[in-house]
Amino acid sequence: MKYLLLFTVFLGISTPSGAVTTRMFKVLDTCARYRLKEKTALVAIKDLKLKYEGKDESEAELFIKLYCSVFTPNENVDF
């Protein structure tokens, strides 16, 4: 009975951590593809499911640059 309880607790703890890792990978992948010019700013915003009301491409570029800069370890990197 102890093993069943421990297994249930372990399963409950490990499942959310897997979801966080998957989401983080998607964010990093989208930001990298934006930096490599594989995606436009508006497409990257849509893929990341961010709330963005503007339609202007230059504003979208600034918005996604600021968002992706949070995930860049070196602050001196410019996109």
Biopython code that builds the backbone (N, CA, C, O; Angstrom):
import numpy as np
from Bio.PDB.StructureBuilder import StructureBuilder

atoms = [
    (1, "MET", "N", (0.816, -1.190, 0.000)),
    (1, "MET", "CA", (0.000, 0.000, 0.000)),
    (1, "MET", "C", (0.870, 1.268, 0.000)),
    (1, "MET", "O", (0.522, 2.274, -0.619)),
    (2, "LYS", "N", (2.002, 1.196, 0.705)),
    (2, "LYS", "CA", (2.909, 2.348, 0.731)),
    (2, "LYS", "C", (3.444, 2.652, -0.667)),
    (2, "LYS", "O", (3.569, 3.811, -1.062)),
    (3, "TYR", "N", (3.754, 1.593, -1.402)),
    (3, "TYR", "CA", (4.314, 1.780, -2.736)),
    (3, "TYR", "C", (3.315, 2.438, -3.678)),
    (3, "TYR", "O", (3.689, 3.268, -4.507)),
    (4, "LEU", "N", (2.062, 2.072, -3.551)),
    (4, "LEU", "CA", (1.033, 2.679, -4.376)),
    (4, "LEU", "C", (0.900, 4.163, -4.055)),
    (4, "LEU", "O", (0.754, 4.987, -4.958)),
    (5, "LEU", "N", (0.952, 4.498, -2.787)),
    (5, "LEU", "CA", (0.876, 5.905, -2.369)),
    (5, "LEU", "C", (2.091, 6.682, -2.867)),
    (5, "LEU", "O", (1.948, 7.789, -3.386)),
    (6, "LEU", "N", (3.283, 6.110, -2.712)),
    (6, "LEU", "CA", (4.501, 6.782, -3.175)),
    (6, "LEU", "C", (4.492, 6.959, -4.692)),
    (6, "LEU", "O", (4.903, 8.002, -5.199)),
    (7, "PHE", "N", (4.026, 5.946, -5.412)),
    (7, "PHE", "CA", (3.950, 6.038, -6.859)),
    (7, "PHE", "C", (2.994, 7.146, -7.284)),
    (7, "PHE", "O", (3.292, 7.899, -8.211)),
    (8, "THR", "N", (1.858, 7.250, -6.620)),
    (8, "THR", "CA", (0.868, 8.280, -6.935)),
    (8, "THR", "C", (1.432, 9.676, -6.671)),
    (8, "THR", "O", (1.244, 10.587, -7.478)),
    (9, "VAL", "N", (2.117, 9.840, -5.552)),
    (9, "VAL", "CA", (2.715, 11.140, -5.227)),
    (9, "VAL", "C", (3.801, 11.484, -6.245)),
    (9, "VAL", "O", (3.864, 12.617, -6.721)),
    (10, "PHE", "N", (4.648, 10.526, -6.578)),
    (10, "PHE", "CA", (5.703, 10.768, -7.556)),
    (10, "PHE", "C", (5.120, 11.134, -8.922)),
    (10, "PHE", "O", (5.613, 12.046, -9.586)),
    (11, "LEU", "N", (4.089, 10.435, -9.333)),
    (11, "LEU", "CA", (3.448, 10.725, -10.610)),
    (11, "LEU", "C", (2.841, 12.131, -10.614)),
    (11, "LEU", "O", (2.934, 12.840, -11.616)),
    (12, "GLY", "N", (2.234, 12.529, -9.524)),
    (12, "GLY", "CA", (1.645, 13.868, -9.419)),
    (12, "GLY", "C", (2.683, 14.973, -9.457)),
    (12, "GLY", "O", (2.426, 16.055, -9.984)),
    (13, "ILE", "N", (3.850, 14.705, -8.902)),
    (13, "ILE", "CA", (4.919, 15.713, -8.887)),
    (13, "ILE", "C", (5.618, 15.797, -10.243)),
    (13, "ILE", "O", (5.973, 16.890, -10.683)),
    (14, "SER", "N", (5.820, 14.669, -10.907)),
    (14, "SER", "CA", (6.593, 14.663, -12.148)),
    (14, "SER", "C", (5.812, 15.167, -13.357)),
    (14, "SER", "O", (6.423, 15.696, -14.286)),
    (15, "THR", "N", (4.517, 15.028, -13.384)),
    (15, "THR", "CA", (3.721, 15.427, -14.542)),
    (15, "THR", "C", (3.779, 16.931, -14.810)),
    (15, "THR", "O", (4.017, 17.308, -15.957)),
    (16, "PRO", "N", (3.581, 17.809, -13.836)),
    (16, "PRO", "CA", (3.679, 19.252, -14.130)),
    (16, "PRO", "C", (5.077, 19.686, -14.554)),
    (16, "PRO", "O", (5.220, 20.594, -15.373)),
    (17, "SER", "N", (6.100, 19.055, -14.011)),
    (17, "SER", "CA", (7.453, 19.451, -14.398)),
    (17, "SER", "C", (7.717, 19.119, -15.867)),
    (17, "SER", "O", (8.447, 19.852, -16.533)),
    (18, "GLY", "N", (7.152, 18.053, -16.376)),
    (18, "GLY", "CA", (7.295, 17.726, -17.794)),
    (18, "GLY", "C", (6.600, 18.740, -18.671)),
    (18, "GLY", "O", (7.102, 19.085, -19.741)),
    (19, "ALA", "N", (5.459, 19.221, -18.236)),
    (19, "ALA", "CA", (4.722, 20.222, -18.995)),
    (19, "ALA", "C", (5.491, 21.535, -19.051)),
    (19, "ALA", "O", (5.516, 22.197, -20.089)),
    (20, "VAL", "N", (6.113, 21.910, -17.951)),
    (20, "VAL", "CA", (6.898, 23.149, -17.924)),
    (20, "VAL", "C", (8.077, 23.041, -18.868)),
    (20, "VAL", "O", (8.380, 23.992, -19.588)),
    (21, "THR", "N", (8.745, 21.908, -18.878)),
    (21, "THR", "CA", (9.887, 21.717, -19.759)),
    (21, "THR", "C", (9.465, 21.808, -21.220)),
    (21, "THR", "O", (10.168, 22.415, -22.028)),
    (22, "THR", "N", (8.332, 21.216, -21.568)),
    (22, "THR", "CA", (7.846, 21.260, -22.935)),
    (22, "THR", "C", (7.510, 22.686, -23.345)),
    (22, "THR", "O", (7.854, 23.103, -24.451)),
    (23, "ARG", "N", (6.853, 23.432, -22.488)),
    (23, "ARG", "CA", (6.490, 24.818, -22.787)),
    (23, "ARG", "C", (7.745, 25.678, -22.954)),
    (23, "ARG", "O", (7.824, 26.509, -23.858)),
    (24, "MET", "N", (8.716, 25.468, -22.077)),
    (24, "MET", "CA", (9.961, 26.238, -22.161)),
    (24, "MET", "C", (10.689, 25.935, -23.470)),
    (24, "MET", "O", (11.241, 26.841, -24.096)),
    (25, "PHE", "N", (10.694, 24.674, -23.883)),
    (25, "PHE", "CA", (11.331, 24.314, -25.153)),
    (25, "PHE", "C", (10.644, 25.013, -26.317)),
    (25, "PHE", "O", (11.314, 25.502, -27.226)),
    (26, "LYS", "N", (9.318, 25.066, -26.299)),
    (26, "LYS", "CA", (8.583, 25.717, -27.385)),
    (26, "LYS", "C", (8.892, 27.203, -27.445)),
    (26, "LYS", "O", (9.014, 27.767, -28.532)),
    (27, "VAL", "N", (9.019, 27.842, -26.289)),
    (27, "VAL", "CA", (9.346, 29.270, -26.252)),
    (27, "VAL", "C", (10.749, 29.499, -26.808)),
    (27, "VAL", "O", (10.951, 30.369, -27.654)),
    (28, "LEU", "N", (11.710, 28.722, -26.335)),
    (28, "LEU", "CA", (13.085, 28.880, -26.821)),
    (28, "LEU", "C", (13.204, 28.574, -28.306)),
    (28, "LEU", "O", (13.941, 29.250, -29.024)),
    (29, "ASP", "N", (12.480, 27.555, -28.770)),
    (29, "ASP", "CA", (12.513, 27.202, -30.188)),
    (29, "ASP", "C", (11.916, 28.317, -31.043)),
    (29, "ASP", "O", (12.474, 28.674, -32.080)),
    (30, "THR", "N", (10.791, 28.863, -30.612)),
    (30, "THR", "CA", (10.154, 29.945, -31.367)),
    (30, "THR", "C", (11.039, 31.189, -31.396)),
    (30, "THR", "O", (11.179, 31.829, -32.438)),
    (31, "CYS", "N", (11.634, 31.528, -30.262)),
    (31, "CYS", "CA", (12.523, 32.696, -30.222)),
    (31, "CYS", "C", (13.748, 32.481, -31.112)),
    (31, "CYS", "O", (14.192, 33.409, -31.787)),
    (32, "ALA", "N", (14.287, 31.279, -31.118)),
    (32, "ALA", "CA", (15.444, 30.993, -31.971)),
    (32, "ALA", "C", (15.059, 31.077, -33.445)),
    (32, "ALA", "O", (15.810, 31.625, -34.252)),
    (33, "ARG", "N", (13.908, 30.545, -33.798)),
    (33, "ARG", "CA", (13.467, 30.604, -35.197)),
    (33, "ARG", "C", (13.183, 32.044, -35.621)),
    (33, "ARG", "O", (13.393, 32.403, -36.779)),
    (34, "TYR", "N", (12.707, 32.866, -34.690)),
    (34, "TYR", "CA", (12.503, 34.291, -35.001)),
    (34, "TYR", "C", (13.853, 34.962, -35.253)),
    (34, "TYR", "O", (14.004, 35.719, -36.212)),
    (35, "ARG", "N", (14.825, 34.684, -34.396)),
    (35, "ARG", "CA", (16.145, 35.295, -34.551)),
    (35, "ARG", "C", (16.825, 34.864, -35.838)),
    (35, "ARG", "O", (17.589, 35.630, -36.427)),
    (36, "LEU", "N", (16.553, 33.648, -36.276)),
    (36, "LEU", "CA", (17.135, 33.153, -37.531)),
    (36, "LEU", "C", (16.317, 33.551, -38.754)),
    (36, "LEU", "O", (16.612, 33.130, -39.873)),
    (37, "LYS", "N", (15.298, 34.356, -38.536)),
    (37, "LYS", "CA", (14.431, 34.875, -39.602)),
    (37, "LYS", "C", (13.614, 33.776, -40.282)),
    (37, "LYS", "O", (13.195, 33.935, -41.428)),
    (38, "GLU", "N", (13.387, 32.662, -39.581)),
    (38, "GLU", "CA", (12.508, 31.621, -40.112)),
    (38, "GLU", "C", (11.040, 31.968, -39.867)),
    (38, "GLU", "O", (10.149, 31.464, -40.552)),
    (39, "LYS", "N", (10.800, 32.836, -38.880)),
    (39, "LYS", "CA", (9.441, 33.265, -38.557)),
    (39, "LYS", "C", (9.422, 34.780, -38.464)),
    (39, "LYS", "O", (10.394, 35.403, -38.037)),
    (40, "THR", "N", (8.305, 35.362, -38.868)),
    (40, "THR", "CA", (8.144, 36.803, -38.694)),
    (40, "THR", "C", (7.719, 37.076, -37.253)),
    (40, "THR", "O", (7.370, 36.154, -36.514)),
    (41, "ALA", "N", (7.750, 38.324, -36.869)),
    (41, "ALA", "CA", (7.380, 38.691, -35.503)),
    (41, "ALA", "C", (5.921, 38.355, -35.212)),
    (41, "ALA", "O", (5.597, 37.858, -34.133)),
    (42, "LEU", "N", (5.051, 38.624, -36.166)),
    (42, "LEU", "CA", (3.625, 38.345, -35.945)),
    (42, "LEU", "C", (3.352, 36.848, -35.829)),
    (42, "LEU", "O", (2.509, 36.433, -35.034)),
    (43, "VAL", "N", (4.050, 36.044, -36.607)),
    (43, "VAL", "CA", (3.881, 34.588, -36.526)),
    (43, "VAL", "C", (4.421, 34.070, -35.193)),
    (43, "VAL", "O", (3.811, 33.198, -34.574)),
    (44, "ALA", "N", (5.559, 34.600, -34.750)),
    (44, "ALA", "CA", (6.131, 34.184, -33.471)),
    (44, "ALA", "C", (5.200, 34.538, -32.316)),
    (44, "ALA", "O", (5.031, 33.743, -31.391)),
    (45, "ILE", "N", (4.604, 35.705, -32.362)),
    (45, "ILE", "CA", (3.654, 36.110, -31.326)),
    (45, "ILE", "C", (2.459, 35.180, -31.310)),
    (45, "ILE", "O", (1.974, 34.793, -30.246)),
    (46, "LYS", "N", (1.984, 34.822, -32.496)),
    (46, "LYS", "CA", (0.844, 33.903, -32.590)),
    (46, "LYS", "C", (1.219, 32.518, -32.065)),
    (46, "LYS", "O", (0.439, 31.900, -31.342)),
    (47, "ASP", "N", (2.409, 32.025, -32.424)),
    (47, "ASP", "CA", (2.848, 30.709, -31.967)),
    (47, "ASP", "C", (3.043, 30.645, -30.457)),
    (47, "ASP", "O", (2.800, 29.612, -29.833)),
    (48, "LEU", "N", (3.487, 31.763, -29.872)),
    (48, "LEU", "CA", (3.682, 31.811, -28.421)),
    (48, "LEU", "C", (2.390, 32.113, -27.661)),
    (48, "LEU", "O", (2.367, 32.114, -26.431)),
    (49, "LYS", "N", (1.327, 32.366, -28.406)),
    (49, "LYS", "CA", (0.007, 32.659, -27.828)),
    (49, "LYS", "C", (0.062, 33.849, -26.866)),
    (49, "LYS", "O", (-0.500, 33.818, -25.772)),
    (50, "LEU", "N", (0.758, 34.896, -27.314)),
    (50, "LEU", "CA", (0.866, 36.120, -26.524)),
    (50, "LEU", "C", (-0.271, 37.057, -26.888)),
    (50, "LEU", "O", (-0.776, 37.034, -28.011)),
    (51, "LYS", "N", (-0.666, 37.874, -25.937)),
    (51, "LYS", "CA", (-1.710, 38.862, -26.200)),
    (51, "LYS", "C", (-1.055, 40.094, -26.807)),
    (51, "LYS", "O", (-0.284, 40.792, -26.149)),
    (52, "TYR", "N", (-1.370, 40.347, -28.057)),
    (52, "TYR", "CA", (-0.824, 41.491, -28.769)),
    (52, "TYR", "C", (-1.938, 42.084, -29.604)),
    (52, "TYR", "O", (-2.481, 41.416, -30.484)),
    (53, "GLU", "N", (-2.278, 43.313, -29.339)),
    (53, "GLU", "CA", (-3.405, 43.969, -29.997)),
    (53, "GLU", "C", (-3.010, 44.722, -31.261)),
    (53, "GLU", "O", (-3.854, 44.974, -32.121)),
    (54, "GLY", "N", (-1.751, 45.080, -31.381)),
    (54, "GLY", "CA", (-1.318, 45.875, -32.522)),
    (54, "GLY", "C", (-1.239, 45.074, -33.804)),
    (54, "GLY", "O", (-1.200, 43.844, -33.780)),
    (55, "LYS", "N", (-1.216, 45.769, -34.909)),
    (55, "LYS", "CA", (-1.111, 45.135, -36.225)),
    (55, "LYS", "C", (0.177, 45.531, -36.943)),
    (55, "LYS", "O", (0.516, 44.948, -37.973)),
    (56, "ASP", "N", (0.896, 46.515, -36.408)),
    (56, "ASP", "CA", (2.098, 47.041, -37.045)),
    (56, "ASP", "C", (3.268, 46.068, -36.865)),
    (56, "ASP", "O", (3.521, 45.594, -35.758)),
    (57, "GLU", "N", (3.972, 45.778, -37.950)),
    (57, "GLU", "CA", (5.077, 44.826, -37.910)),
    (57, "GLU", "C", (6.249, 45.338, -37.064)),
    (57, "GLU", "O", (6.888, 44.550, -36.367)),
    (58, "SER", "N", (6.540, 46.630, -37.113)),
    (58, "SER", "CA", (7.665, 47.157, -36.337)),
    (58, "SER", "C", (7.386, 47.101, -34.843)),
    (58, "SER", "O", (8.293, 46.824, -34.058)),
    (59, "GLU", "N", (6.151, 47.357, -34.437)),
    (59, "GLU", "CA", (5.788, 47.228, -33.029)),
    (59, "GLU", "C", (5.839, 45.766, -32.593)),
    (59, "GLU", "O", (6.235, 45.462, -31.468)),
    (60, "ALA", "N", (5.440, 44.871, -33.478)),
    (60, "ALA", "CA", (5.476, 43.443, -33.172)),
    (60, "ALA", "C", (6.914, 42.971, -32.986)),
    (60, "ALA", "O", (7.191, 42.147, -32.115)),
    (61, "GLU", "N", (7.828, 43.491, -33.802)),
    (61, "GLU", "CA", (9.234, 43.127, -33.667)),
    (61, "GLU", "C", (9.791, 43.571, -32.319)),
    (61, "GLU", "O", (10.512, 42.816, -31.668)),
    (62, "LEU", "N", (9.463, 44.784, -31.898)),
    (62, "LEU", "CA", (9.912, 45.261, -30.597)),
    (62, "LEU", "C", (9.316, 44.414, -29.472)),
    (62, "LEU", "O", (10.006, 44.076, -28.511)),
    (63, "PHE", "N", (8.049, 44.080, -29.598)),
    (63, "PHE", "CA", (7.359, 43.280, -28.597)),
    (63, "PHE", "C", (8.009, 41.896, -28.450)),
    (63, "PHE", "O", (8.269, 41.451, -27.332)),
    (64, "ILE", "N", (8.267, 41.228, -29.552)),
    (64, "ILE", "CA", (8.845, 39.881, -29.485)),
    (64, "ILE", "C", (10.308, 39.937, -29.061)),
    (64, "ILE", "O", (10.787, 39.019, -28.396)),
    (65, "LYS", "N", (11.027, 40.997, -29.432)),
    (65, "LYS", "CA", (12.412, 41.152, -28.971)),
    (65, "LYS", "C", (12.465, 41.268, -27.457)),
    (65, "LYS", "O", (13.301, 40.640, -26.807)),
    (66, "LEU", "N", (11.577, 42.068, -26.903)),
    (66, "LEU", "CA", (11.550, 42.223, -25.451)),
    (66, "LEU", "C", (11.161, 40.915, -24.758)),
    (66, "LEU", "O", (11.717, 40.566, -23.716)),
    (67, "TYR", "N", (10.212, 40.206, -25.340)),
    (67, "TYR", "CA", (9.780, 38.936, -24.758)),
    (67, "TYR", "C", (10.906, 37.907, -24.807)),
    (67, "TYR", "O", (11.178, 37.242, -23.808)),
    (68, "CYS", "N", (11.556, 37.770, -25.945)),
    (68, "CYS", "CA", (12.613, 36.772, -26.094)),
    (68, "CYS", "C", (13.886, 37.149, -25.335)),
    (68, "CYS", "O", (14.677, 36.268, -24.997)),
    (69, "SER", "N", (14.097, 38.420, -25.064)),
    (69, "SER", "CA", (15.293, 38.823, -24.333)),
    (69, "SER", "C", (15.294, 38.285, -22.907)),
    (69, "SER", "O", (16.354, 38.156, -22.295)),
    (70, "VAL", "N", (14.128, 37.974, -22.380)),
    (70, "VAL", "CA", (14.038, 37.388, -21.044)),
    (70, "VAL", "C", (14.685, 36.005, -21.028)),
    (70, "VAL", "O", (15.232, 35.588, -20.007)),
    (71, "PHE", "N", (14.626, 35.296, -22.147)),
    (71, "PHE", "CA", (15.138, 33.936, -22.216)),
    (71, "PHE", "C", (16.560, 33.861, -22.753)),
    (71, "PHE", "O", (17.085, 32.765, -22.946)),
    (72, "THR", "N", (17.188, 34.998, -22.995)),
    (72, "THR", "CA", (18.552, 35.042, -23.497)),
    (72, "THR", "C", (19.501, 35.241, -22.318)),
    (72, "THR", "O", (19.381, 36.233, -21.599)),
    (73, "PRO", "N", (20.431, 34.330, -22.106)),
    (73, "PRO", "CA", (21.318, 34.455, -20.943)),
    (73, "PRO", "C", (22.258, 35.658, -21.005)),
    (73, "PRO", "O", (22.633, 36.196, -19.964)),
    (74, "ASN", "N", (22.640, 36.085, -22.199)),
    (74, "ASN", "CA", (23.557, 37.210, -22.352)),
    (74, "ASN", "C", (22.738, 38.420, -22.770)),
    (74, "ASN", "O", (22.146, 38.426, -23.850)),
    (75, "GLU", "N", (22.700, 39.441, -21.930)),
    (75, "GLU", "CA", (21.867, 40.615, -22.214)),
    (75, "GLU", "C", (22.409, 41.449, -23.374)),
    (75, "GLU", "O", (21.684, 42.294, -23.899)),
    (76, "ASN", "N", (23.638, 41.244, -23.783)),
    (76, "ASN", "CA", (24.221, 42.039, -24.861)),
    (76, "ASN", "C", (23.869, 41.510, -26.243)),
    (76, "ASN", "O", (24.248, 42.107, -27.251)),
    (77, "VAL", "N", (23.156, 40.404, -26.300)),
    (77, "VAL", "CA", (22.770, 39.827, -27.587)),
    (77, "VAL", "C", (21.635, 40.636, -28.176)),
    (77, "VAL", "O", (20.616, 40.854, -27.521)),
    (78, "ASP", "N", (21.808, 41.087, -29.420)),
    (78, "ASP", "CA", (20.750, 41.820, -30.110)),
    (78, "ASP", "C", (20.204, 40.926, -31.199)),
    (78, "ASP", "O", (20.958, 40.186, -31.832)),
    (79, "PHE", "N", (18.923, 40.982, -31.422)),
    (79, "PHE", "CA", (18.290, 40.103, -32.399)),
    (79, "PHE", "C", (18.259, 40.766, -33.748)),
    (79, "PHE", "O", (17.762, 40.183, -34.711)),
]
sb = StructureBuilder()
sb.init_structure("model")
sb.init_model(0)
sb.init_chain("A")
sb.init_seg("    ")
for serial, (resi, resn, name, xyz) in enumerate(atoms, 1):
    if name == "N":
        sb.init_residue(resn, " ", resi, " ")
    sb.init_atom(name, np.array(xyz, "f"), 0.0, 1.0, " ", f" {name:<3s}", serial, name[0])
structure = sb.get_structure()
